[in-house]
Amino acid sequence: MGRPMLPRGFLGTRADLLMDVVFISTLATPFILGWGIRFAAGKDFRRHRAVQTTLLCVLLVAVVLFEVDVRLSGGSGSLMKGSSYAGTGWLRGVTLAHVLANVVTFLAWLVLVVKAWRRFGRELPGPYAPTHRRLGRFVFGGTVFGAVSAVVMYVLGFVL
């Protein structure tokens, strides 16, 4: 416990390899979601479903691996101990906001996917479409917030 489990990342910071992979994945998520949304706008609902569901599953695996890495490394505090912001309220606040927003976004996304899968094939777009769009916008906004807060947290925790 408390010792680095993975080699340094590829971004040239104090972060380990998995942290860099998760960071880049977080930044890419809104763009991939947007790409999938374009399929729905073009009435290609099968591709829309495939992109959104695949991305959700890939991110679930990434988050589980990331959490294992964080725990085996001694917690997020030990990962960011080299930062000049380590232990500060600023870094704790950004981390808390990032984690809470991502948990809420992920749960909303999971509900959205499960409900959509249950209705797929029966009713497209159907009476659920306005609710699906609203929840989808919420999820998209959450991923944008997650990406922005990840940049702030990564810079504070691994660059400065």
C-alpha positions in Angstrom: 0.0 0.0 0.0 1.1 3.5 -0.7 3.6 2.7 -3.4 3.1 3.4 -7.1 1.6 0.3 -8.8 1.9 1.6 -12.4 4.6 3.3 -14.4 4.5 7.1 -15.0 2.1 8.3 -17.5 2.7 9.5 -21.0 1.8 13.2 -20.5 5.0 14.0 -18.7 3.5 14.8 -15.2 3.6 13.0 -11.8 0.5 11.0 -12.8 0.7 7.3 -13.4 -0.2 5.6 -16.7 -3.8 4.8 -15.8 -4.4 8.3 -14.5 -3.3 9.7 -17.9 -5.5 7.2 -19.7 -8.5 8.1 -17.6 -7.8 11.8 -18.0 -7.7 11.6 -21.8 -10.8 9.4 -21.7 -12.6 12.0 -19.6 -11.6 14.7 -22.1 -12.8 12.6 -25.1 -16.1 11.6 -23.6 -18.2 14.7 -24.5 -16.8 14.6 -28.1 -17.7 10.9 -28.4 -21.1 11.5 -26.9 -21.7 14.4 -29.4 -20.7 12.1 -32.2 -23.3 9.5 -31.0 -25.9 12.2 -30.7 -25.4 13.1 -34.3 -26.5 9.6 -35.2 -29.8 10.1 -33.3 -30.3 13.5 -35.0 -29.9 11.7 -38.3 -32.4 9.0 -37.3 -29.8 6.3 -37.1 -30.9 5.1 -33.7 -29.1 1.8 -33.8 -25.7 3.5 -34.2 -26.7 6.1 -31.6 -27.5 3.3 -29.1 -24.3 1.4 -30.0 -22.0 4.5 -29.4 -23.7 5.6 -26.2 -23.9 2.1 -24.7 -20.3 1.1 -25.7 -18.9 4.3 -24.3 -20.8 3.9 -21.0 -19.5 0.3 -20.7 -15.9 1.3 -21.5 -16.0 4.1 -19.0 -17.4 1.8 -16.3 -14.4 -0.6 -16.8 -12.0 2.4 -16.8 -13.5 3.8 -13.6 -13.3 0.4 -11.8 -9.6 0.0 -12.9 -8.9 3.6 -11.9 -10.5 3.1 -8.4 -8.4 -0.1 -7.9 -5.3 1.9 -8.9 -6.2 4.7 -6.5 -6.9 2.4 -3.6 -3.7 0.3 -4.2 -1.7 3.5 -4.3 -2.9 4.6 -0.9 -5.8 6.9 -2.0 -6.1 10.0 -4.1 -4.2 12.0 -1.5 -1.1 9.9 -1.9 -1.3 10.1 -5.7 -1.3 13.9 -5.5 1.1 14.3 -2.6 3.8 15.8 -4.9 1.5 18.7 -5.7 2.0 22.2 -4.2 -1.8 22.0 -3.7 -1.8 18.7 -1.9 -4.0 18.8 1.2 -5.5 22.2 0.4 -9.2 23.0 0.4 -9.0 24.1 -3.2 -7.8 20.7 -4.5 -10.2 18.9 -2.1 -13.1 21.0 -3.3 -12.4 20.5 -7.0 -11.9 16.8 -6.5 -15.2 16.6 -4.5 -17.1 18.5 -7.1 -15.6 16.4 -9.9 -16.4 13.1 -8.2 -20.0 14.1 -7.2 -20.8 15.5 -10.6 -19.4 12.4 -12.3 -21.3 10.0 -10.0 -24.6 11.8 -10.6 -23.9 12.0 -14.4 -23.0 8.3 -14.6 -26.2 7.3 -12.7 -28.3 9.5 -14.9 -26.6 8.0 -18.0 -27.2 4.5 -16.7 -30.9 5.2 -16.2 -31.1 6.7 -19.6 -29.5 3.7 -21.3 -31.5 1.1 -19.4 -34.8 2.9 -20.2 -33.9 3.4 -23.8 -32.9 -0.2 -24.2 -36.3 -1.3 -22.8 -38.2 0.9 -25.3 -35.9 0.4 -28.3 -37.7 -1.3 -31.2 -41.2 -0.6 -29.7 -41.3 3.1 -30.1 -38.9 5.3 -32.0 -38.8 8.1 -31.3 -42.1 7.7 -29.4 -43.6 9.4 -26.3 -40.4 8.9 -24.3 -38.3 10.9 -26.7 -38.7 14.3 -25.0 -37.7 12.8 -21.6 -34.8 11.0 -23.3 -33.6 14.2 -24.9 -33.8 16.2 -21.6 -31.9 13.5 -19.7 -29.5 13.2 -22.5 -28.7 16.9 -22.4 -28.2 16.6 -18.7 -25.8 13.7 -19.2 -23.9 15.6 -21.9 -23.6 18.7 -19.7 -22.4 16.5 -16.9 -19.7 15.0 -19.1 -18.6 18.5 -20.2 -18.4 19.6 -16.5 -16.5 16.3 -15.8 -14.0 17.1 -18.5 -13.5 20.7 -17.4 -13.2 19.8 -13.7 -10.8 16.9 -14.7 -8.5 19.5 -16.3 -8.5 21.6 -13.2 -8.0 18.7 -10.9 -5.2 17.1 -13.1 -3.3 20.4 -13.3 -3.6 21.1 -9.6 -2.8 17.5 -8.6 -0.2 16.4 -11.1 1.3 19.4 -12.8 1.7 22.2 -10.2 
